[in-house]
């Protein structure tokens, strides 16, 4: 493990945290998890933009 820490320049605590969180997950499941997180991020961004505009329009209408 020390070789990995030195080779990739991260702390041992980070390695232990990663192993505790993802140690039992297979590589294919990790790829799927990463893909789902990216899709979730994209959907949140897509939802946030229209609702932000909606709130701005609503505020403008209430003032007027």
C-alpha positions as CSV (number, residue, x, y, z in Angstrom):
1,X,0.0,0.0,0.0
2,X,2.8,2.4,0.7
3,X,4.0,2.0,-2.9
4,X,0.6,3.2,-4.1
5,X,0.6,6.2,-1.8
6,X,4.1,7.2,-3.0
7,X,3.4,6.5,-6.7
8,X,0.2,8.4,-6.9
9,X,0.9,11.1,-4.3
10,X,-2.0,10.8,-2.0
11,X,-2.2,10.2,1.8
12,X,-2.6,6.9,3.6
13,X,-5.7,8.3,5.2
14,X,-7.2,8.8,1.8
15,X,-6.4,5.2,0.8
16,X,-7.9,3.8,4.0
17,X,-11.0,6.0,3.4
18,X,-11.3,4.8,-0.2
19,X,-10.9,1.1,0.8
20,X,-13.5,1.5,3.6
21,X,-16.0,3.1,1.1
22,X,-15.3,1.1,-2.1
23,X,-13.2,-1.9,-1.0
24,X,-15.9,-4.5,-1.6
25,X,-17.2,-3.1,-4.8
26,X,-16.1,-4.7,-8.1
27,X,-14.6,-2.6,-10.9
28,X,-17.8,-2.8,-13.1
29,X,-20.0,-1.6,-10.2
30,X,-17.6,1.3,-9.6
31,X,-17.8,2.3,-13.3
32,X,-21.6,2.1,-13.1
33,X,-21.6,4.2,-9.9
34,X,-19.4,6.8,-11.5
35,X,-21.7,6.9,-14.5
36,X,-24.8,7.3,-12.3
37,X,-23.1,10.1,-10.3
38,X,-22.3,12.0,-13.5
39,X,-25.8,11.5,-14.8
40,X,-27.2,12.8,-11.5
41,X,-24.9,15.9,-11.7
42,X,-26.1,16.6,-15.2
43,X,-29.8,16.2,-14.4
44,X,-29.4,18.4,-11.3
45,X,-27.8,21.1,-13.5
46,X,-30.5,20.8,-16.1
47,X,-33.2,21.1,-13.4
48,X,-31.5,24.0,-11.6
49,X,-31.3,26.3,-14.7
50,X,-35.0,26.4,-15.6
51,X,-36.1,26.7,-11.9
52,X,-33.6,29.6,-11.4
53,X,-35.1,31.4,-14.4
54,X,-38.6,30.6,-13.2
55,X,-37.9,32.1,-9.8
56,X,-36.4,35.3,-11.4
57,X,-39.5,35.7,-13.6
58,X,-41.8,35.1,-10.7
59,X,-40.0,37.8,-8.6
60,X,-40.2,40.2,-11.5
61,X,-43.9,39.6,-11.9
62,X,-44.6,40.1,-8.2
63,X,-42.7,43.4,-8.2
64,X,-44.5,44.7,-11.2
